Amino acid sequence: MSFNFKEIISVTLILFSVIDILGSIPIVIQLRKKMGTIQSGQATIVSGCLMVAFLFLGGSILNLFGLDVESFAVAGAIVMFILAMEMILGMTFFRDEGEGSSGSIVPLAFPLIAGAGTLTTILSLRAIYNIQNILVGIVLNLVVVYLVLKSSIWLERKLGKSGFQILRKVFGIVLLAIAVKIFKTNLFHR
């Protein structure tokens, strides 16, 4: 088991871009107002469990359907590409603000934090990065998610609407470039 700092940074940034917790702060604040409170710890733990479970069981699920990781990685790269376009253009394709009894689980933990884009990305990352480095990247992102959830109102006041727009666009461009790399790497893998 060897940790690779470069891989950890890459995985962390990719997941940070896809999870887009900073870009989701308006939704978090809206949920907080609607529900009265958000259980930051509960949302973070449930999101983490979903991500880690998909990291380890996602391959088995693919085998069940006769798919290989490279094909899923290409599909994941396409999803990441669409997410990046969503971030850059300000369009919404993947956000689902479904109703639920607990705003901490639905829609916050799933699908906002650990949604289709995040789970697809985790499996796509598995095709090119070591599992231990992906796990560290997941944990680092969960720490960021927790801190952002705990301080969402303060962050909204400090960065302002234009600050969030800038962050969202910058991470969208980074994610777009990463999606192209994953697509290219796995399309010509054989």
C-alpha positions in Angstrom: 0.0 0.0 0.0 1.6 3.2 -1.2 0.2 6.7 -0.9 0.9 9.0 -3.8 0.7 12.7 -2.9 0.1 13.7 -6.5 -2.7 11.2 -6.9 -4.3 12.3 -3.6 -4.3 15.9 -4.7 -5.7 15.0 -8.2 -8.5 12.9 -6.7 -9.3 15.5 -4.0 -9.6 18.3 -6.6 -11.7 16.1 -9.0 -14.1 15.2 -6.3 -14.2 18.7 -5.0 -15.2 19.9 -8.4 -17.9 17.3 -8.9 -19.4 17.5 -5.4 -19.3 21.3 -5.8 -20.3 21.9 -2.1 -19.4 25.6 -2.5 -21.8 26.0 -5.4 -24.4 24.2 -3.4 -24.4 26.6 -0.6 -27.6 28.4 -1.8 -29.4 25.1 -1.8 -28.0 24.3 1.7 -29.1 27.7 3.0 -32.6 27.2 1.5 -32.8 23.7 3.1 -31.7 25.2 6.4 -34.4 27.8 6.3 -37.0 25.3 5.2 -36.1 22.5 7.7 -34.9 24.8 10.5 -31.6 23.0 10.9 -29.2 20.8 8.9 -27.4 17.9 10.6 -24.0 18.5 9.1 -22.4 15.5 10.7 -25.2 13.1 9.7 -25.2 14.4 6.1 -21.4 14.0 5.9 -21.4 10.5 7.3 -24.2 9.2 5.0 -22.4 10.8 2.0 -19.1 9.2 3.0 -20.7 5.8 3.4 -22.4 6.0 0.0 -19.1 7.0 -1.7 -17.0 4.3 0.0 -19.6 1.7 -0.7 -19.7 2.6 -4.3 -15.9 2.7 -4.5 -15.8 -1.0 -3.4 -19.1 -2.4 -4.7 -19.4 -0.4 -7.9 -17.2 -2.8 -9.8 -19.3 -5.8 -8.7 -22.5 -4.0 -9.8 -20.9 -3.4 -13.2 -19.9 -7.1 -13.5 -23.5 -8.0 -12.7 -24.5 -6.1 -15.9 -21.5 -7.3 -17.9 -19.7 -3.9 -18.0 -16.0 -3.2 -17.6 -14.5 -0.3 -15.5 -13.1 1.3 -18.7 -16.6 1.6 -20.3 -18.0 3.0 -17.1 -15.1 5.4 -16.8 -15.9 6.7 -20.3 -19.5 7.0 -19.4 -18.4 8.8 -16.1 -16.2 11.1 -18.1 -19.3 12.1 -20.2 -21.3 12.7 -17.0 -18.4 14.8 -15.7 -18.2 16.7 -18.9 -21.9 17.5 -18.6 -21.5 18.5 -15.0 -18.6 20.8 -16.0 -20.8 22.4 -18.7 -23.5 22.9 -16.0 -21.0 24.7 -13.8 -19.5 26.8 -16.6 -22.8 27.7 -18.3 -24.9 27.9 -15.1 -27.4 25.4 -16.3 -29.0 22.7 -14.2 -29.1 19.0 -15.3 -28.4 16.9 -12.2 -29.8 18.8 -9.2 -32.8 17.2 -7.7 -34.3 18.9 -4.7 -36.8 16.2 -3.8 -38.8 16.3 -0.6 -37.9 14.1 2.3 -38.4 13.8 6.0 -34.8 14.8 6.7 -33.1 17.5 4.8 -29.8 16.1 6.0 -30.2 12.9 4.1 -32.5 13.7 1.2 -31.7 15.9 -0.8 -28.5 17.0 1.0 -26.4 13.7 1.5 -28.1 12.2 -1.6 -28.3 13.4 -4.3 -26.6 16.8 -3.6 -23.3 15.6 -2.1 -23.1 11.9 -3.1 -25.2 12.0 -6.2 -25.0 10.3 -9.6 -22.1 12.6 -10.7 -20.1 11.9 -7.6 -20.6 8.1 -7.6 -19.9 7.9 -11.3 -16.7 9.9 -10.8 -15.5 7.7 -8.0 -15.8 4.6 -10.2 -14.1 6.5 -13.0 -11.3 7.5 -10.7 -10.9 3.8 -9.7 -9.9 3.1 -13.3 -6.8 5.3 -13.1 -5.9 5.9 -9.4 -5.0 3.6 -6.5 -7.9 2.9 -4.1 -6.0 4.1 -1.0 -5.4 7.5 -2.7 -9.1 7.7 -3.7 -10.1 6.9 0.0 -7.9 9.7 1.2 -9.4 12.1 -1.4 -12.9 11.1 -0.3 -12.0 11.7 3.4 -10.5 15.1 2.6 -13.6 16.1 0.7 -15.8 15.0 3.5 -13.9 17.2 5.9 -14.4 20.1 3.5 -18.1 19.2 3.1 -18.6 19.1 6.9 -16.8 22.5 7.4 -18.8 24.1 4.6 -22.1 22.8 5.9 -21.2 24.0 9.4 -20.2 27.5 8.1 -22.5 27.9 5.1 -24.2 31.1 6.4 -20.9 32.7 7.3 -19.4 31.7 3.9 -22.4 33.2 2.1 -21.8 36.5 3.8 -18.0 36.6 3.1 -17.8 35.4 -0.5 -21.1 36.9 -1.8 -22.9 35.7 -4.8 -20.3 36.8 -7.4 -17.5 35.0 -5.4 -19.4 31.7 -5.6 -20.1 32.2 -9.3 -16.3 32.7 -9.9 -15.4 29.6 -7.9 -18.1 27.5 -9.7 -16.8 28.5 -13.1 -13.1 27.9 -12.3 -13.8 24.4 -11.0 -16.1 23.8 -14.0 -13.2 24.4 -16.4 -10.8 22.2 -14.3 -13.5 19.4 -14.3 -14.0 19.7 -18.0 -10.2 19.2 -18.6 -10.2 16.2 -16.3 -13.2 14.7 -18.0 -11.4 14.9 -21.4 -8.3 13.3 -19.9 -10.3 10.4 -18.3 -12.3 9.9 -21.6 -9.0 9.9 -23.7 -7.2 7.5 -21.3 -10.0 4.9 -21.1 -11.2 5.1 -24.6 -7.8 4.1 -26.0 -7.0 1.9 -23.0 -6.7 -1.4 -25.0 
